[in-house]
């Protein structure tokens, strides 16, 4: 979350980063069924930075198995517990246009269930903005090395 907080704190990013949310809501998820969804940035934005995932408070703990993948890499996978319903979890996943966020949901119980998943993301409008964001994040992770001291070791 540090990278997202850093990006949001920068005045220069406010013009091309917008905070958004997507919600998946299945009010009557049938027993022992599986659902697969694929979501991608639409025609407008160039990319998303997914930074927070939240499960609905009305969900029954341990009823659903969920897997979130982006381009074959796992963002999250597991059974949704009570603690996961109570607290959102932070992540950092860049999803450019053309890359899919895949959501796999499995109702593990023999009863109809309510399913709700929300994810929060920053929307990046252009390829140039995307490259600027990547460069700044790379600078956060690996700051430039300090120049060697002049005069050598004494």
N, C-alpha and C positions, 0 to 999 in steps of 0.2 A: 504494500500500500504506500510505502515511502515514495516510490516513483510517481504514483498518481497524485499524491499530495503535493509533491514538488512541481509537477506539470500544472496543476490547478493554481498553485501559488504564483506562477510566472505570469505577469501581465501580458507578455508577448503571445502567450498561448490562448488567451481568452477569446481572441478573434477567430480561431479555427478549431477549438476543442469544445464540444458541447456534451454535457452530461445527459444520458438517456437511460431508459429502462425497457426491458422486454419481459413480459410475463406469460408463462404457459400455465393454463388453468384447465384441469379436467375435472368437472364437478361430480361426474359419476363414472369412475374408472372401474370397469367390470372386473370381477374376480379372475385371478390367474391369467391375466392378459398382459401383452407387451405392446408398447408403442415406441416407434422410432420417428424422430423429427430432425430436420436439417434446416438451419437458419444461416443466412449469409447477409452481409451488408448489402443494401439495395442499390438502386441506381444513383442515389445522391452521394453518400459518403464513400471515401476511398477505403477506410478501415475502421475497425473498432479496437479499443483496448478494454477487454472485459476485466473488471477489477473486484467485483463483489457478487456473491451468489447467496440467495436467501430462499429458504423453503417456507411454505405457508404455515401459519400457526394452527390452522384447523386440521392439519394432517395428523394421522395416527402414527406414532413412532413405530418403526420397524415394519411398516407395511409395504414400503417401496424400496426397490433397488434402483439406483440411478447411476448412469455413467455419462459424463460430459467429455467429449473429445473434440479436438481441433486439429485438422490435418493429420490424423492418426495418433497424435499425442494426447495423453490423458490429462484433463484438467481436474477431474474428480471421478471417483468410482467407489461405490459402497452402498450400504443400507442406511437409509435416512433415520438417524436416531433422534431422541428427544432433545439432546443438546444442540444438534444441528438445526432443529426447528426453532429453538429459542434464540440462537445467535447466528448471524450471517457469517460466512467465511470469505476471507479475502484471497484473491488470486491475481495473476497478471498474465493475460493472454492476448497477444496481438493477432487480430483476425482481419487480414486484408480482403478486399473485394475478390470474389472468386474462391475464397477459402470457406469451407463450411464448418459451422459449429454443429456437431451431431449430439443429439440427446436421446438416450435409450432409457426407457422407464419400464419397470416390471412390477406388477402388483403381485406380491408374494403371498397374499392371504386369500382365503376363500370367501371374502366379503367385498361388497362394493366399497370403494374408497374415494376420498377427495384428494386430489393432487394439485399442488401449486408450487411453481418455481419461478423466481424472478432473478434476473441478472442485470447488473448495472454496468454501464460502459461509457467510455468517452468516444465520441464520434470524431474522426479525423476526415476533413473534407477533401484533401488533395494529396497527390503523390509527393509533392514538394513538402507539404506539412508533415506527412508521414516520415519522410527522410530526416527532417529537422528534429522530430520527436525522437527517432532512433538515435541520432547523433547525441542529443542531450542525455538520453538514458545511458548510452554507452559511456559518456563522460562521468555520470554518477557512479557507475559500476567500476570503471577503471580510470581514475583521474590521471591526468598526465604526470609523468615522472618529473621530479624536480631536477634541474640541471646539476651536473656534477660540480662540486666545489672547485674553485680556481686555486691553483697553486699546489694541488695534490696533497697527499698525506704528509704530515710533519713529523 
